[in-house]
Amino acid sequence: MDWYYSENNQQHGPVSEDQLANLYRTGTVKGSDLVWCESMSEWTPISKVAAFASIMSGPDTPSASASEPSTPSAAPTLVDDFPPATPPTTSSSSSYSPSTPLEPQYTPPMSYVPPSGYSSPSTIPGGTPPPNYLWQSIVVTLLCCLPLGIPAIIFSTKVNSTFALGDLAGAEAYSKKAKLWCIIALALGLVINLIIITLQVVAFSSGVMQGIQEGVGTVQ
């Protein structure tokens, strides 16, 4: 490794480590002279370099105190002499401490105001629900007119459920529709049954009259 040294403010080298140690041992290079090599970041007095520290204690080598005047060591600097560290200032808008609750980033929803004439589903109107005409619908469906009795059953099943939701007007409308289809099914069923009975009576009467005529013809 090549070494460089300064003597009388002039740079010398490169020399080997052994050559520089010999110069230091003989007093050519003083302890305060600066030395440098590639592994060092800056020029350093040779007396501070670990590679040459053992030379100072050699028996045949003049000590550093004899070869150069001693300089008083600087008094250690107390920690109190340094100015107090100033913590970095941060904007109050970006600072956050766990004890400070975060403000909500949303606005609470607006309260809902139901339209006029509407009652809350959880509020069941007082009184009894309107008639559902369920059993009447079943009777007219089975005994009178099957096709027209089915709409009556459908509307009648919706009366109580609509009333339970608080929709009294809707329950009354379904009740009226169930009643109307019951009347239609009953009336049409009666007409159809009346026609069937009439045809049966006419057929029976025709059979009786034909039998009588055949009996009279046989007697003659």
C-alpha positions as CSV (number, residue, x, y, z in Angstrom):
1,M,0.0,0.0,0.0
2,D,1.4,3.4,-1.0
3,W,1.6,6.2,1.6
4,Y,2.0,9.9,1.3
5,Y,3.2,12.3,4.0
6,S,3.8,16.0,4.4
7,E,7.0,17.6,5.6
8,N,7.4,21.4,6.0
9,N,4.0,21.8,4.2
10,Q,5.1,19.8,1.2
11,Q,3.7,16.5,0.0
12,H,6.1,13.6,-0.4
13,G,5.6,10.0,-1.6
14,P,4.5,7.5,-2.5
15,V,6.5,5.4,0.0
16,S,5.8,2.0,1.5
17,E,4.5,1.5,5.0
18,D,7.9,0.2,6.2
19,Q,9.6,3.2,4.6
20,L,7.2,5.6,6.3
21,A,7.6,3.8,9.6
22,N,11.4,4.2,9.3
23,L,11.1,7.9,8.6
24,Y,8.8,8.3,11.6
25,R,11.2,6.2,13.8
26,T,14.2,8.3,12.8
27,G,12.4,11.6,13.4
28,T,12.3,12.7,9.8
29,V,8.5,12.6,10.0
30,K,7.2,14.2,13.1
31,G,4.2,13.0,15.0
32,S,2.2,16.1,13.9
33,D,3.0,15.5,10.2
34,L,0.0,14.4,8.1
35,V,-0.1,11.1,6.3
36,W,-2.6,9.5,3.9
37,C,-3.3,6.3,2.0
38,E,-6.2,5.0,-0.1
39,S,-8.0,3.5,2.8
40,M,-8.2,6.8,4.7
41,S,-10.9,9.4,4.1
42,E,-8.7,12.4,5.0
43,W,-5.1,13.4,6.0
44,T,-4.3,12.5,9.6
45,P,-1.4,13.1,11.9
46,I,0.8,10.0,11.8
47,S,0.7,9.8,15.6
48,K,-3.1,9.2,15.3
49,V,-2.8,6.4,12.8
50,A,-3.1,2.9,14.4
51,A,-0.5,1.4,12.0
52,F,2.3,3.6,13.4
53,A,1.1,3.9,17.1
54,S,3.4,1.1,18.3
55,I,6.5,3.0,17.0
56,M,6.0,5.7,19.6
57,S,6.6,3.1,22.4
58,G,9.7,1.5,20.9
59,P,12.9,1.4,23.2
60,D,15.2,3.0,20.5
61,T,12.7,5.6,19.3
62,P,12.4,9.0,20.8
63,S,9.0,9.5,22.3
64,A,6.5,11.9,20.8
65,S,6.7,14.1,23.8
66,A,10.5,14.5,23.4
67,S,10.4,15.2,19.7
68,E,7.7,17.7,19.7
69,P,6.3,20.2,22.2
70,S,3.3,19.0,24.0
71,T,0.1,20.9,23.3
72,P,-2.5,21.3,25.9
73,S,-5.5,19.2,25.3
74,A,-8.7,21.1,24.6
75,A,-11.1,21.0,27.5
76,P,-14.0,18.7,26.8
77,T,-17.2,20.5,25.7
78,L,-20.1,20.0,28.0
79,V,-23.4,18.9,26.7
80,D,-25.0,21.9,28.2
81,D,-22.9,24.2,26.0
82,F,-24.9,23.0,23.0
83,P,-28.1,24.9,22.1
84,P,-31.2,22.9,22.9
85,A,-32.5,21.0,19.9
86,T,-35.5,22.5,18.4
87,P,-38.1,19.9,17.3
88,P,-39.3,20.3,13.7
89,T,-42.5,22.2,13.5
90,T,-45.4,20.7,11.6
91,S,-48.5,22.2,10.4
92,S,-51.4,22.0,12.9
93,S,-53.7,20.8,10.1
94,S,-51.5,17.7,9.5
95,S,-50.6,16.8,13.1
96,Y,-52.6,14.0,14.8
97,S,-52.4,12.7,18.3
98,P,-54.2,9.6,19.5
99,S,-55.9,11.6,22.1
100,T,-57.5,13.9,19.5
101,P,-60.6,12.2,17.9
102,L,-60.8,12.4,14.2
103,E,-63.5,14.5,12.7
104,P,-66.0,12.7,10.5
105,Q,-65.4,13.1,6.8
106,Y,-69.1,12.7,5.9
107,T,-72.3,14.5,6.7
108,P,-75.1,12.7,8.5
109,P,-78.0,11.6,6.3
110,M,-81.0,13.9,6.0
111,S,-84.1,12.9,8.1
112,Y,-86.8,11.3,5.9
113,V,-90.1,13.0,5.9
114,P,-92.9,10.7,4.6
115,P,-95.4,12.2,2.2
116,S,-98.8,13.4,3.3
117,G,-101.4,10.6,3.7
118,Y,-98.8,8.0,4.4
119,S,-98.6,6.2,7.7
120,S,-95.5,4.4,8.9
121,P,-95.5,0.6,8.2
122,S,-94.8,0.0,11.9
123,T,-97.9,1.8,12.9
124,I,-101.0,-0.3,12.4
125,P,-104.2,1.8,12.1
126,G,-106.7,1.5,14.8
127,G,-109.8,-0.6,14.4
128,T,-110.4,-3.9,12.6
129,P,-109.3,-4.5,9.0
130,P,-111.9,-4.5,6.2
131,P,-113.6,-7.8,5.3
132,N,-111.4,-9.9,3.1
133,Y,-114.3,-12.1,1.7
134,L,-112.0,-15.1,1.7
135,W,-114.5,-17.9,2.5
136,Q,-117.0,-16.3,0.1
137,S,-114.4,-16.4,-2.6
138,I,-113.7,-20.1,-1.9
139,V,-117.4,-21.0,-2.0
140,V,-118.1,-19.3,-5.3
141,T,-115.0,-20.8,-6.8
142,L,-116.0,-24.3,-5.8
143,L,-119.8,-24.1,-6.4
144,C,-120.4,-21.4,-8.9
145,C,-117.7,-20.4,-11.3
146,L,-114.1,-21.6,-11.0
147,P,-112.4,-19.1,-13.5
148,L,-114.0,-16.0,-11.9
149,G,-113.5,-17.2,-8.3
150,I,-109.7,-17.3,-8.6
151,P,-109.3,-13.5,-8.8
152,A,-111.6,-13.1,-5.8
153,I,-109.3,-15.5,-3.8
154,I,-106.2,-13.6,-4.9
155,F,-107.6,-10.2,-3.8
156,S,-109.0,-11.5,-0.6
157,T,-105.6,-12.8,0.6
158,K,-104.0,-9.4,0.1
159,V,-106.4,-7.5,2.4
160,N,-105.0,-8.5,5.8
161,S,-101.4,-8.3,4.7
162,T,-101.8,-4.8,3.3
163,F,-103.6,-3.7,6.4
164,A,-100.8,-5.0,8.6
165,L,-98.4,-2.8,6.7
166,G,-100.4,0.2,7.7
167,D,-101.9,0.8,4.2
168,L,-105.6,1.1,5.1
169,A,-106.6,2.5,1.7
170,G,-104.9,-0.4,-0.1
171,A,-106.6,-2.9,2.2
172,E,-110.0,-1.4,1.5
173,A,-109.3,-1.4,-2.3
174,Y,-108.4,-5.1,-2.2
175,S,-111.5,-5.8,-0.1
176,K,-113.7,-4.1,-2.7
177,K,-112.1,-6.0,-5.5
178,A,-112.6,-9.3,-3.7
179,K,-116.2,-8.5,-3.1
180,L,-116.8,-7.5,-6.7
181,W,-115.3,-10.7,-8.1
182,C,-117.3,-12.7,-5.6
183,I,-120.5,-11.1,-6.8
184,I,-119.5,-11.6,-10.5
185,A,-118.6,-15.2,-9.9
186,L,-121.8,-15.8,-8.0
187,A,-124.0,-14.1,-10.5
188,L,-122.5,-15.8,-13.5
189,G,-122.5,-19.1,-11.7
190,L,-126.2,-18.7,-10.9
191,V,-126.9,-17.9,-14.5
192,I,-125.0,-20.8,-15.8
193,N,-126.5,-23.2,-13.3
194,L,-130.0,-21.8,-14.1
195,I,-129.4,-22.4,-17.7
196,I,-128.2,-25.9,-17.0
197,I,-131.2,-26.7,-14.8
198,T,-133.5,-25.2,-17.4
199,L,-132.0,-27.4,-20.1
200,Q,-132.3,-30.4,-17.9
201,V,-135.9,-29.6,-17.1
202,V,-136.7,-29.1,-20.8
203,A,-134.9,-32.3,-21.7
204,F,-136.8,-34.2,-19.0
205,S,-140.1,-32.7,-20.0
206,S,-139.4,-33.6,-23.7
207,G,-138.6,-37.1,-22.7
208,V,-141.8,-37.3,-20.6
209,M,-143.9,-35.9,-23.4
210,Q,-142.3,-38.3,-25.9
211,G,-143.0,-41.2,-23.6
212,I,-146.6,-40.2,-23.2
213,Q,-147.1,-39.8,-26.9
214,E,-145.5,-43.2,-27.6
215,G,-147.8,-44.8,-24.9
216,V,-150.9,-43.2,-26.5
217,G,-149.9,-44.4,-29.9
218,T,-149.4,-47.9,-28.7
219,V,-152.8,-48.0,-27.1
220,Q,-154.6,-46.9,-30.3
